[in-house]
Amino acid sequence: MMRRTAAAGHPGGMASIYEPSAVREAVYGRAAEQEIVGDLLRRARRGTGGVVLVDGGQGSGKSLFLRASVDSAAEQGFSLAAAAADQVGRAIAFFALRAALREPFPEPDDGCAPEREIERSIASIRACLERRAAAAPVLVCLDDLHWASPATLAALRTLPGDLDDRPIAWLLARSSAQPGGAEQLFGLLEKDGAVRVPLGPLGQNAVRAMLADAFGAVPDRALTELARGAAGDPALVAGLIGGLREEEGVRIIGGRAALTSSRLPRRVHDLARRRLGDLGREARHLLVTAAVLGPAFRLADAAELLGRTPAALLPAVEETMDAAITTAAEDAFTFRHELLRRALGELTPRPARTALHLQYGENLLANGRSAEGAADHLLAAARPADRAALAGLDEAAVRVRASAPRVAADLAVRALELTPPGDPDALPRAVAAAESLAAAGRLEQAHRIARDQLARPLPPEAEDRLRCTLSSLLCALGRPEEAAGEARTVLTRPLLAADLRDQALTAHLQALTGLRDERTGTAAEAVPALPGGHDRHTSRPSSLSPGIAASSGIAAPSATAALLARAVVHCDAGRVGEGLEALREAVRHEPGSSCDARQAQPLLVLAAALIDLRRLDEAGKLLCAADVPALRNLPAGAALSLLRGRVHLAAGRLADAAAEAGAARAAAESLGAYGYAATAHCVLSVIELRRGDIAAAARHLSARPAAGPQFADIYARAESLMAEAQLAEALDGADAALGHLRRLRVDLHVRPGLLLGDPTAAAWLARTALAAGDAALAEVTADAARRLADACPDQPALTAAAAHSRGVAHRDAACLAQATAQHAGVWDAASAAEDLGVLHGDQGDQDQAIHRLKEALDGYRQAGAGRDQARVRRRLRELGIRHRHWTAAPGKPISGWNSLTHTEQAIAELVAQGLNNKQVAGRMYISPHTVAHHLRQAFRKLGIASRVELTRIAIERT
């Protein structure tokens, strides 16, 4: 492709299509090809002939490339002989050469044989070229030789070889889509040493350069993607650019060239018409019909729409392939250029296009083909109050809900939007839209529709379906008590439809599981674990949404939810082995990830339980198995990121843990899944506590959109339970922490499994209880941890947790040494080592105290736990050991915020929160004197003299 620049005059004669103009066009993306022509011209200037053959299809920029080559030759002083053959001139012998040379040929000799006459003309052409070459190097440039006469082809077969010792350069071009004599000529010349140059599609870099030069700014993504549809076809790219400029379809926004309209320019439509004009009537009809079907089409589908047989369309499709508009793939034909396909489709009048979309969508459904593919066409065909089109949307939505809930939601919502308010189908479509949106994880939109409909009197079945949907939504929104209430309302109905009963049971069980309600076990036991557990024979069928109930041999969602509920009850009661078995049975029933957001995810729940037990490798494999594309747009996708974050946290990789938990929070909030977002905030709070950023930990907990127990907590049970208490302990001491855990004293007697999830949770609770003077709670905690370990002696994490908590509660050095050795996580082992070091110090064994505290410091350093490192360094200082904990990076600034050490920055941030030196010292595990020293250093580096100024700077940095 080319850009216009100033042009020089051309010495020598030229045909009119190559006359010099006031501007010339610079080539884009043809550097290698230009170099080949450049080498041809250099050889001619040195006195040696040569031939370059150019192959290019329609729109390849072939003629522009030749024109640029002619301009280059003119600037170098070549004598030019340039022209193009055409269909009319094909009947005239030597037409292209006559036009190029612009010299009279000898008069024909009537008495001469035709063969002799051709020889005379070729000799005359040879003589003409020899005369010119004696005065200056010559460029013979002939385009479109696929239209050349046989006489012209014969001359070109002999002349380049005869004149190869003269300074004559031959640049010959033809269309690669047109077989014939020119193709044979090119093959023979190539054997003689000619260089062939195929003009392929432009690269994307060249296209982006064209866009940037045309609009004076880097193109944005939408403009780049639109141009990508030209597939590098120079004519299409040039037409698109020219059309957008003419119609002001691009504006500079934020320094980038941005589209202002989704409409294709008229120039692109005109180009599509011209390419259609070169085809026969049958091929034209095939293309405009196939363009509606999509980028790829099956010949059988196009034939059905056209009322023909595939065999009858074969000549037409071959014609489109010869014209380089379509190409054959394995089982379909595809358009080479999406931009051209779109333009061809838009040439069809809208009513006809709508009818084609509807017919094709209905055909796909009737033939049992892709319902997702049908959905796109039915959506394109749908019009307000069009009963046939809307019925097609209804049917497609039902068929794709199980496999593609997001597509089903789009269909159902569109059908509802196009249904008039008083239409009898409005209510069934509202119910279907709410159910489909809930299944697709579009929670707030589903919640709005369900609430709007439930605000008015409804038939019982419609009301029940909406309440079931609302119950599952409320679970994900972090409102499990309301969710349980909605589900119970439905379950009280007599003769409930089978699928409705299953939905209500599933939602009810999930709500109770999230609440850890004492009724959870009873409700779960009422649902047999085997498929088809509830009585379908006495249930009436559903008229609103047929075909959704589970068929025989397939586990109903309620059976899976019951197994998960039993697993949680077993684990809470300390029967971890039974809980794992229930989870494995649920996975056997549902071995993959469900793409329905209303259903539980056994793979993820089992992975969470294995992370609780620090069986990280096994959990990681389950997370890989659960990671399917359909999950990523559901609340369960947030749970997947959350669990990956917990794996990193358990392994001491705090940065990776924060990244995954942050992704989980963002995904949950974007979906409106506030229960999952709240759980993610709890995990992030624990991570920030370990890092030592108490302010960030507090921000996460205060930002929780939903507090209290909920279903999402089963993915991070320890963090959800302990985060608030651990933050309170960091901020206000042990007494404040226990205020958040008042129920544990009673609950741990019957639910020791509350300690699951973090092998150091029991030790932390025992340590905090002792600090608050509550030895009884410390003993209860250690006993609960022991009972967990005794019930599952094959789980090392539970054994280590029991030893750790007993060591803290009973001040038992042997137990703490056992925990230090058995903890799998580097942070967990460091925690036990610190407790052991403290105990040795209290017992007067300074050497062992220092040894264990150094061991703890090393572990915390590996885990990136800054707050814990600071605390251990303080303990070591008290024992006479000093560890420097700041470094000066090479090239570090000597003033400004970045000149502050990490310790100085941390102190500044705490001061900005309003803490005095003593409070900062308590948080940092250093003395108030040391705080004052670091503050003086910070004041000096920042050039300030007050805490007020320091607070302003710290807040601005935040």
Disulfide bonds with the S-S distance in Angstrom:
none
